[in-house]
């Protein structure tokens, strides 16, 4: 089991995307703020620098418009872009970390040991046993690569992320047949998933979500959604989702405060 008490609240890029609560996303301060707020998990975006370090930044370019992969970790630090290792070193051990691995086109041609996949495996080895990890990616080769290296990285949960327009049915089939532990669906893909059978009931979003989640759980997958607002998080909790990766931590905490699974 990845998420001990579902639905787990996961801080998206720390305290939230952008400048949530005054903290810049993917910064040390943002992750520590989320931890102080009591979330059991945080999500972060990991990319590789030109000198083989894993840095935390969502977009492929830095604020100056240059590709992350073409700059050294020291150059990126000037722009406030921090190392994955720096965050893992200071984040309380009780907070689980979902690493969203952002690969780059250079991962198709660079020597295997320089690719993002290998760098993530090395980081997981270095921090093995320090906390709970879920490693996920839009690039399905990342979790499958890590799955084949369990002896190196230890007990790490692996997941597939899919975009809003990617059908939830295919995402769940893909993750289950790849032998993964989780699937990370956009909120819209789950709440508005097309029905495979049965008559729709207008206005009731939870029926479709329950069907989708039922198949996922039967396939031994846990489901995390990104990035619901408080009202959507409550609907998803009622439908049985395992985790919600959110930008409004206080709002979602308030929405779920009185929630009890049926």
HELIX and SHEET records of a PDB file:
HELIX    1   1 UNK A   20  UNK A   22  5                                   3    
HELIX    2   2 UNK A   28  UNK A   36  1                                   9    
HELIX    3   3 UNK A   68  UNK A   70  5                                   3    
HELIX    4   4 UNK A   73  UNK A   78  1                                   6    
HELIX    5   5 UNK A   84  UNK A   90  1                                   7    
HELIX    6   6 UNK A  105  UNK A  108  5                                   4    
HELIX    7   7 UNK A  112  UNK A  114  5                                   3    
HELIX    8   8 UNK A  116  UNK A  126  1                                  11    
HELIX    9   9 UNK A  140  UNK A  147  1                                   8    
HELIX   10  10 UNK A  150  UNK A  153  1                                   4    
HELIX   11  11 UNK A  168  UNK A  177  1                                  10    
HELIX   12  12 UNK A  187  UNK A  191  1                                   5    
HELIX   13  13 UNK A  205  UNK A  218  1                                  14    
HELIX   14  14 UNK A  230  UNK A  239  1                                  10    
HELIX   15  15 UNK A  249  UNK A  256  1                                   8    
SHEET    1   A 9 UNK A  54  UNK A  56  0                                        
SHEET    2   A 9 UNK A  41  UNK A  48 -1                                        
SHEET    3   A 9 UNK A   8  UNK A  12  1                                        
SHEET    4   A 9 UNK A 243  UNK A 246  1                                        
SHEET    5   A 9 UNK A 222  UNK A 226  1                                        
SHEET    6   A 9 UNK A 182  UNK A 186  1                                        
SHEET    7   A 9 UNK A 157  UNK A 161  1                                        
SHEET    8   A 9 UNK A 133  UNK A 137  1                                        
SHEET    9   A 9 UNK A  96  UNK A 101  1                                        
END                                                                             
